[in-house]
Amino acid sequence: MVTFVQPRQLVRRCFSGAAVSLNITVLAPRIIYQSGDFRLADRHGRPVEIQAQKQILVSRFSWSAVVAFAGVGSVGQLMVADWLAGRTHEIPQSAEFDALIDVLLTADDWLKRQRLQDRFHTFSVGAFVGHRPLFGVVSNFESVHARPSRVPRPKLHASYRRPRHVSVVVTGRPSAVLRIERQSLIGLIRAGASSEVVMNALAKISAAASTRETASISPRCFTSFARFTGEGGGMVHGLAGEAYVPSFMVPDQMKGAIDRLLKEQFPQGAQLRSFSSMRAEATDSYHRIQLREKPDDPSVHNNFGAYLANVKKDKAGAEAAYVRAIELDSDHPLALGNLANMLWDRGEIDRAEELHQRAFGSNPENVVARIKLARFLLRARSDIPAAIQLCEQGFLSENENAELLSIYCEALVRDGQYVAAAEHYRRLYELRPDSAEVALGYAASLQAMNGAPEIMEPLYRRVLEQEPENGVAMLNLAQLRYLLGAVEEAISLIRRSTALLADDGVKVEALFCWYAFQRDSEVLPEIKSLLSTGARSIGWDLAPIVERSVTEGHPEPEFLRGFGEAVTGASSLERLDAFLLWRQVTAE
């Protein structure tokens, strides 16, 4: 979940320095909280206002962690907040927890550029490894086993402890937090306070600490949490009315998705101010814990169903999980949609449509339900007008959803509205420039309306760079190159494409092009066999290929014209019997 506000500009200043600020970590068997203030110091140890966020949430398949640092804010041009976000982003999703500690220990590479007396630095790590809590300190002057040293060591060292009870650990400036304040946090955890309440309490304690250590601790802070069930989140405190952009409060691996979300859902501009996330392990134990902890949460049962379907290949179990989710929430859109898709896959089209309609009807503003229904109507029912209308109704709001736009473009192409499809694909391509599927759709719609080759050719080549075995892109590029006079390249592409195409309708089109390019009658039996089984390239215009081939001297121009019309379904196959060449062909 993300929360947005309208943007305002802020110049963020970061300064170097080794003055140590404050991190507070609250450890409990089922949840870990952490706060980190925004204070940095210059090279002389003088406080400067904002600023760097010195805390992040890192989530991988088998562990989640909140990580904060206190101490050195920058070394030369290296900003420690940037370094922390960037290096943790590089940790593979399948990596073990030790990979995080290994990354933090490499901070010695830039810490050694500081004078030893200015090198005080600590990373505080609260983590759930699997589902067990663990606290770690990576520091050159602090440890979980001893009081802070007055002299930093030359290198960072990692120490750990596994908390069995609720506890509070303060690093950086531990004396700035009172015993009664620590006890109050423990009391909130034991009383089952909500995450928001605890994070606000942490922020108040951090602000109170700043009045005792004004030179080292900022009154403003960032707080975050991680649960043993995988959820996590964060909040900014003390910045009301200021346009602070928390660049690193989102796990870096989420940035691309959130950037796309901002662009698609808030084209007028928006700014991220808070977030929450969830780690989902593909393991039986993970889902057992989720079901045990939240037995009445329909989303947990829906997620379990998706796990059973996608990982365990247990369709019966998945269906039962989706049904249980719907029993708990009769209008749960994801469970309804997932169950509908299962029914669709096994041919129960009417029941599938009933569930898709139910999911959409219960909440027409739910864009996911709208997308699923539009896709079903288009692909299962071939109800192109209904799919188009459903998409257009969804565009009445000022925001534009890329997935809905994708379905709309597909429907326009199937309806033969190539000019409109090309225009909407252009907009979709702006939203998803890295999508090979969108690039192919954009180029193909342009080609269907005899668009500009200088736009189409780079799009096809980009698709083939990403997907070298994409037979459709190869076929379309072959046709384009043939029309541009690059016959040898076109022949090479068409030969390769025929071996990659699974759809008979597209394959018969490719074989026809092979015959038109090379006048190779050896492919005619295979084409005749495919045509006799009903294979057609419906809606595609082969006339430009035919006329180019005739111009190049094809010996059977009238047969070629009728042949092209039969391949696209524009005329009956029987009309080809008027040609001796076709009558002599024996279908394979």
N, C-alpha and C positions, 0 to 999 in steps of 0.2 A: 504494500500500500504506500502511496506517495501523496504528499500534500504540497500544493503549489501556491505561490503568491505572485502577484505581478512584479516584474523586475525593476530594480533601480540600480544605478551604477555605483560601484564602490572601488576605490583604489586600495588594494591590500598591500601593506608594507611588512616585510619580514627582515629581521635583523639577526645577526649572529650573536653568540654569547654562550657562556657556560653556566650562567645562573640557573639554579634548579627551581622548578615550580612544583605543582601538586597533582597527584593522581590518587583517586580513591577507588578501591575495588571492593565490592560486597560479594562474598562467596556463599552460596547455599547449594544444597544437593540438587536442586531443580532449576535454579536460575542464578545468573551472575550479572551484576551491574558494575558499571565503571563510569567515572567522571574524569575529565581532563580540562583544565582551564586553558585560556587562549594566550597567556602571557609569554612573551619572549623578552630577552634582554639583549642589549647591544654588547659590543666586544669589551666594554668597560664594566659590564654587569649592571648597567642602568636599565630600569624597566621601560618598555615601549609598549604602546597600545597596539592593538591587534596586528602581526597576528598570523597565526597559523593554527589550524586544527591539528591537535597532536594526538588524535585518537581515531581508530578505525575499527570496523567490524569485518572479520574475515571468515568466510564460510566455505567449507569444502565437503566432499561427499561423506566423510566419516568423522568430521570434527567442525566445531565452530569456536571462534575466539574473539574477544574484545581486546584490543591492543592499544596501549597509551605510552607516550614517552615523556620524560622530564629531563631537562638538561640542555644539551647543545641543540640550538634551533637551526643553525646553518653553518656551513664551512665553505668559505668562498662563495661560489655560485650555486653550490649544492644546498637545496632546501630540504631539511630532514622530513618534513611532512610529505613533500612530493616523493622523496626517496622511499619512505615507508609505504605509501600507497602504490607506487610503481613496482617495487620489488615483491610485495606480497601478491600483487596481481599476477606475477609470473609463476607463482606456485601452481602446479597442475592440479586440476580438480580431484584427481585420484591420489594425490600425495598424502603421506602420513603427517601427523602433527609435528614430528621432528623437523620437517622441512621448514616450518615457520621459524623455529628456534635457530636453525642453521642460517636462515636469511638474516635474522636479527644480529647474530654474532658477526656477520660480515660488516657491520657498522664500524668495526675496528679499522677498516680500510680507509675511512675518511676521518674518524676520530683521531687517528695518530697524527693528523695534520695540525691538530690543536696542541697548544702547550699542555703538559701534563696537569698543571695546576688548574687549567680551565676545562678539563676533560670529563667532569662529572656527568654521568649519563646513565639513565635507567629506562628499560622497556618493561612495563608491567603487563602480564598476559593472564587473562582469565579465560579458561577454555573448558568446553565439554569435548572430551576425546571419546568418541562413541557417545555414551550417555553418562559418563563419569566426570565429575568436576576436577579440574586441575588448575593450580595457580603457579605461575612461573615468573621469576625475576631474571632479566638479562641485564646485568649492571657491572660497572667497574667500581662501585662504592657501596652497593646495597646487596642484601641477601635475605632470603626468607628465614634464615637461621640465626642472624646476628643483627646488631644495631648498625646503622650506617657508619661508614668510616669517614674520617675527616680528610683523608688523603685518597685520591682516586688511584686505582691500580692501572698499570699500562694497558691491560686488555679486559674485555668484557668476559663475564663468567655467568653461566646459567645455573640457577638453583630452583628447586620445585617443592611443592607440598600439596598433598591431597586433603582438602578440607572434609571433615566428617560432620561438622556442625556449621551453623551460620557464623560467619566471621567477617571482620572488616580489616583490610590491609591498606595502609596509607604509605605511599612511596613519594620520594622527592623531598617533601617537607612534612614528615609525620607529626612533628610537634605542633603544627598549625591546626590540627583537628583534635578537639577535646574528647575525652573519654565518654562523656555523657552523649556527645553527638554520635559517636560510634555505636553506643548502646541503643540510641533511638533508631538507627538504621536496622539493627538486628531485630528490634521490636516490631518494626514495620514488616519485615520479612516473615517473622513468626506469626504475625496477625493476618498474613495473606493479602497484604495491600497490593493494589494494582501496579502495573509497571509504571504508569504515568505518575502515580503518587510517589513511588520510590525515587524515580528520576528527578522529580521536582524537589524532594527532600535532599537528595544528593547535591543538587544545584544550590540550594539554600546553605548547606553546610560548606560547600566550596566558597560561596560568596562570603560567609562569615569568616572563613579562614583567611580570605584576602584582607580583611580588616586587621588581622594580627601579623600578616606578612605582606605588607603593602608593596614592598619592592620586588617581590617574587611571584605573587599569586594574583591572577586577574579575577575580578568579581564575576566575570562571564565565563561560561563553560559549555562543553558539549557532554551529554550523557548517552550511554548506550546500554543495551542488555542482550544477553544470549540465553535461551532456555535449553534445557537438556532435550527437549522434544524438537529442537531445530529452529524455532522462531528467533528472530532478532530484530532490533530496531534502534533508533537514536533520535535525540532531540537537541535543539539549540536553545540555550537559556541566556537571558539578559541582553538580548539584541532586538527587542521589540522596537519597531519603527525604523530599524536600520536595514540597509540593503546588503547585508552580508551574504555572500554566496559560499556556502559550505562545500568547497570543491572536493573534499576527501571524506565527507561523512558517509558517502555511499560506497560500498565495496566496489573496487575498480572494475571487476568483471561485470557489474551491473550497468556501468556507465553507457555502453553502447545501446542497450535496450531502453534505458531511460531517456537517452538523447532522442531515439526514434519516437518514443512515447510523447515527449514534449513537442516534437516537430509535427507528429500526426494529430495529436489531440489538442494542442494549443498553438496553432499557427500564428496567433496574434502575439505570442510570447508569454513565457511563464518562468517561474523560478522555484527550484526545489528547496523546501525548508525542513521537512522531516520525512522519514521513511521507515518501513519495516520490511523484513525479509524472512524467508523460511528455508531451512536446509532439509532436503528430502533424500534419505539414503535408500538405495535399492537393495534393502535387506529385509528379511523376515522380522528380525529383532526390532528394527526401527518401527515398522508398522504395528507390531504387537504392543510396543510401548505407547504409540499414538492411540491405538484403540483402547488400551487400558486406562490411559489418562483422560481421554475425551470420548467416552463411549457414545455420547449423544450428539456429537458434532457431525453433521452430514458431510462436511468437507473431508473429514478424516476417512469416512467410509468411501467417499468418491475417490480419494487419492489411493486408498488401498485397492479399489477396483482397477484403477489405471495401472498400478504396480502388478497386480495379478495378470492383467491382460497383456501388458507390454513386456514384462520381464519374465514372469512365470509361465506365460502362455496358457493360463488357466481361465478359459473363457467362462466356464460355469461359475467358478468362484468370483470372477469379475462381475458377472451379471448379478449374482446374489448381493455383492457389495453395493452396486449401483441401486438395486432395489431397496436395500436397507437405507441408503442415503435419502432416497425419495420418500420412504416411510417417515423419516425424521423431518423432512422438509419437502412437501409435495410439489413445491415450485423451484426446487434447487436446479438452476439452469445447466450447470456442468454435468450433474448426474443424469438429468433427463437427456441431454445431448449425447453423452457417452453411451447410455443404454440405447438410444435411438440409432446411433451409428452401428452398434452391435447387431441390432435387428436388421438394419439396412444390409449389412454384410452377409447375413444369412438369408436374404431375400424376403423378409417380412416387411415389405414396403409400406403397407397401410398402417401397421402399428408404429413403424418408425416415424412416419409423417405425423401421426397423432401426438407422439411425444415431442417432436420438434415444434409443432404448433402450440402445444401446451407450454413448453418452455418459453416460447416467444410471447404467447398470449398473456402469461402471468406477469410479464414485465417487458413491454415493448421498447423500453428505453435501454434494455440490456443489449449492447451491440454484439456480444458474443452469440447470444441466442438468435439475433437477426442474421448474423453471418452464417450460422449453421443451417438455419431454415432456408436461406437463399441458396446456399450450396446444394442442399438436398433437392429443392425444387428444380434447380438447373440440371443437376447430374443424374438424379434418380427418376424424376418425373419428366425431364425435358420440357418443363413448363417455363419457357424462356420469358414470355411477357410477365408472369408472376414474379420471377426472379428479378427482372429489371425494375418492376414497380417497387418491390421490397427494398432494393438497394437505393432507388431514388428517394423513397420516403425517409430512409436513413440519412440522406444528405441534406435534409431540410434544415438541420442544425448548422451552426457556423463552423463546427469542427468536422474534419474529414478523416475517416478511418481507412488506413491503407488496405487492410484485409477485405473490408467491404468493397472498396474500390477495385480490388483485384477480381472479385467475383463479378462485379458490374462489367468490367472490361471483357471477361470471358463470355458473359451473356451477350454483350454487344457484338462480339465476333461471331458467335453462333447464330445471331440474328441477321448477320450480313451487314451490320451498320459499321463498316470499316472506318469511315471518316471519324465518326464519334469515338469508336474504339481507340483509334490512333491518338486522338486528342487526350482522352482519359489515361491511356497508357503513358503518354508523355508526362502527365502530372504524377502518375504512380511511380514512374522511373525517377522523378525528382525526389520522391520520398524513399525509394529503395534502389539507389544506384548500384548497389553491390549484388542485387538479385539477378541470377542468370535467367530465372523463369520470367521475371518482368521484362528484362532486356529482350528475350526471345519473343514474348507477346507483343512488345512495342514494335520490333522490327517486322514481325509477320503481318501485323495489321497495316503497317505502312506499305509493305509489299503487295498486300491484297488490293490496295487502292492506288498502285503504281506510284508510290511515293519516291522520295529522293534517295538514290543509291548511296550518296555520301553520308547519309545518316544511318541507313540500314546496314551497310557493310561493316562499319566499326562495331555495331551492336552484335552482329552475328559472330564476329571474330572475338569479341569479349566473352560471349557465351562459351565458345570453344576453348578459350584459354582456361576458363573455370571448369568446364565439363568437356574434355576432349572427345568423349564418346557420345555426345549428344547428336543423334542421327538426324533429328528434325532440323536443328540449326545447320547441320552440314548440307542437308538436302536444299534448304532454302538459299543458303549461300551459293551452292552449285548453280541453282537457277539464276540467281542474280549475276554471278560471274559469267554465265553463258550469254545472258542478254547484253553484258558489257563487252563481249567479244573474247573473253579469256577462256577459250574452248578447252584447252588442255587441262587447266586447273579445274574447270567445271567437271570434266570427265573423271579426273582423279577423285574429286569430292563425291561425285555420285556413286562411284564404285564402292567407296568406303561406307557411304551412308546406307546402302542396301543391306549390308551385313549387320547393321546396328538397329534397324527399325523393327519393332515388334508388332505395331498396329498394321493390319493388312491394308487398310485404306491408304495409309501414308506410304506403305511399301509399294503398292501398285502405282502410285504416283511417281515414286523414285524410279521404278523399272521403266515406266513410260518415258521419263526424262532420259534414261540411259539409251533407250531406243531412238529418241529424237536427236540426242547429241551425236550418237555414233552410228545410227542406222543399223544397229546390230539386231538382226531378226532372231538370233538365238535366245533372246529373252522373251519372245512373244509367247511361247508355250506357258511359261510361268505366269505371265500377265493374264493370259486367257483363263488359266486355272483359278487365279485369284478373283477375276471378274465373275466367273461362273458361280463362285460361292457368295457373291454379293458385295465384295470389297469395292469401295468407291472412295474417292477423295472429294467428298461433298463440299461445295462452296468455294473450292479453290479454282482460280482462273488459270488454265494452262494455255490460253490463246496466245499470249506473248511468246511462250516457248515454241509453240507450233509455227507461228509466223517467222520467227527467227530461223528455225530449222528449214522452213520452206525457202527463205531467202538464201540460206547457205547451200541450197540445191538438193533438198530431200527428194528422192525419186518418186514418192507416193504422196503428194501434197493433200489430195482429197481424202485418202485413207487416213492420213495423219490427223487431219482436222476432225473427222468423225471419231477417230480413236480417242482423241483428247476429250471430246464431249462425252463419250461413254465412260471414261475414267472418272470424270467429275460428276457423273450422274445427270448431265444435261440432256442426254439422249439415251435411247434404249440400246442395249447390247446387240439386239437382233439386227439393228441397222448395219452393223459391220459385216453381216453375212453377204451383203451386196458386193463385197470386195473379195476377189479371188485369193489374194494374199492371206486374208483372215480365214477363209474356208480351208485353206491348205494347212493351217496351223493345227497341230494335235496337242490338246491341253495335256499337261503332265499330271 
